[in-house]
Every structure is written in structure tokens, then in C-alpha cells.
Amino acid sequence: MNDDARTNIGTPAPTPAGPGSAELRDQVERTRDELGRTVEALAAKADIKAQAKEKAAPVTEQIREKTGHAARLVKDKTPDPLLEKAGQAAAAARANRTPLLVVGAAVVVFLLVRRGRGHRR
């Protein structure tokens, strides 16, 4: 096999400029366009992440709506004095984060030590 034959593998032989060559070029161009659309369609089908986001969007919106509805319902049904006390407790917790964290950590350590001793008996 000579070098010329090896470099032209898969390459169509040049066609002489004639009445059929324009038709052949048009057919090749149509085939390329069709192949490009097919590749794009296959890429879209293979994009699992985009498909998952598309399917999750309506569910996410439903969850937001139901959560907002539940929050309004709870707020409407909760007595005002209790809402005021909850607001005061939240403000106090925000103002005193460090002591709350220390107490929480102490409770966790206590529970872990107690649990560890219970397994040894």
C-alpha cells in the first residue's frame, strides 16, 4: 500500500465539476444538518442532570406552596401570647448564643458518658 492510498482512507474521491456534483453537495449538506440535529437530540437525552432539574421544579414549587400554607395556618391558629413568648425566646437565644452552645455541648457530653457507662454494666 502506498502513502497516497493510506492518507485518503475514508475520504471520498474528488468528483468532477458536473451536473451531479451540486446535487451531491446539497445532499451532503442536508445529511450534515440532519446528523447535527440528531447529535443535539442525543446530547439532550443524555443530560440526566438537566432532566432531573426539569422534573424536580414542579415538586419543589408544590413543597414551597404547602410549606407557606402550613406556616400561615400555624400562625393563624397559635394564640398571640404564645407567639410573643416564642419571639422573645428566639431573641434571647440569638443574643446569648455562646452560653446556649456551651450548655448544649455539656448535655451531649453527659448523654454520651451516661450511654458509655450503661454498656459496661
C-alpha positions in Angstrom: 0.0 0.0 0.0 1.5 3.3 -0.9 1.4 6.5 1.2 -1.2 8.2 -1.0 -3.7 5.4 -0.5 -3.2 5.4 3.3 -3.8 9.1 3.7 -7.0 9.0 1.7 -8.7 6.2 3.5 -12.4 7.1 4.1 -12.0 10.3 2.1 -14.3 10.3 -1.0 -12.6 10.7 -4.3 -13.0 14.1 -5.7 -15.8 14.4 -8.2 -15.5 16.3 -11.3 -17.5 19.5 -11.5 -20.5 18.5 -13.4 -24.3 18.5 -13.3 -24.5 15.8 -10.5 -21.8 17.5 -8.2 -24.1 20.3 -7.0 -26.8 17.8 -6.2 -24.3 15.7 -4.3 -23.0 18.7 -2.3 -26.6 19.6 -1.4 -27.2 16.0 -0.2 -24.0 16.0 1.9 -25.0 19.3 3.4 -28.5 18.0 4.3 -27.0 14.9 5.8 -24.6 17.0 7.9 -27.5 19.2 9.2 -29.6 16.1 10.0 -26.7 14.5 11.8 -26.1 17.7 13.8 -29.7 17.7 14.9 -29.5 14.1 15.8 -26.4 14.6 17.9 -28.0 17.5 19.7 -31.1 15.4 20.5 -29.0 12.6 21.8 -27.0 15.0 24.0 -30.2 16.4 25.4 -31.4 12.9 26.3 -28.1 12.1 27.9 -28.1 15.2 30.1 -29.6 13.5 33.2 -28.9 16.4 35.5 -31.0 18.8 33.3 -33.8 16.2 33.1 -33.8 15.8 36.9 -33.9 19.6 37.5 -36.8 19.9 35.0 -38.8 17.1 36.8 -38.0 18.5 40.2 -39.1 22.0 39.6 -42.8 21.4 39.9 -42.4 19.3 43.0 -40.2 22.0 44.6 -42.8 24.6 43.9 -45.6 22.5 45.4 -43.4 22.0 48.5 -42.9 25.8 48.8 -46.6 26.4 48.5 -47.6 23.8 51.1 -44.9 24.9 53.5 -46.1 28.5 53.2 -49.7 27.5 53.7 -48.8 25.4 56.7 -46.8 28.3 58.2 -49.7 30.6 57.8 -52.1 28.1 59.2 -49.9 27.6 62.3 -49.5 31.3 62.8 -53.3 31.9 62.5 -54.1 29.1 65.0 -51.4 30.0 67.5 -52.6 32.3 70.3 -50.9 35.8 70.3 -49.4 35.5 73.8 -47.6 32.3 72.7 -46.3 33.9 69.6 -44.9 36.8 71.6 -43.2 34.4 74.1 -41.7 32.5 71.2 -40.4 35.7 69.6 -38.9 36.7 73.0 -37.2 33.3 73.4 -35.8 33.5 69.9 -34.4 37.0 70.5 -32.9 35.8 73.8 -31.3 32.8 72.1 -29.8 35.0 69.4 -28.4 37.4 72.0 -26.9 34.6 74.1 -25.5 32.0 71.6 -22.3 31.2 73.4 -23.9 30.1 76.7 -26.5 28.1 74.8 -23.8 26.3 72.8 -21.9 25.5 76.0 -25.0 24.1 77.7 -25.9 22.1 74.6 -22.3 20.7 74.4 -22.4 19.8 78.1 -25.7 17.9 77.6 -24.3 16.0 74.7 -21.2 15.0 76.6 -23.3 14.0 79.6 -25.5 11.8 77.5 -22.5 10.2 75.7 -20.8 9.4 79.1 -24.0 8.0 80.5 -24.6 5.8 77.4 -21.0 4.6 77.6 -21.3 3.6 81.2 -24.6 1.8 80.5 -22.8 -0.6 78.0 -20.1 -1.6 80.5 -22.5 -3.0 83.2 
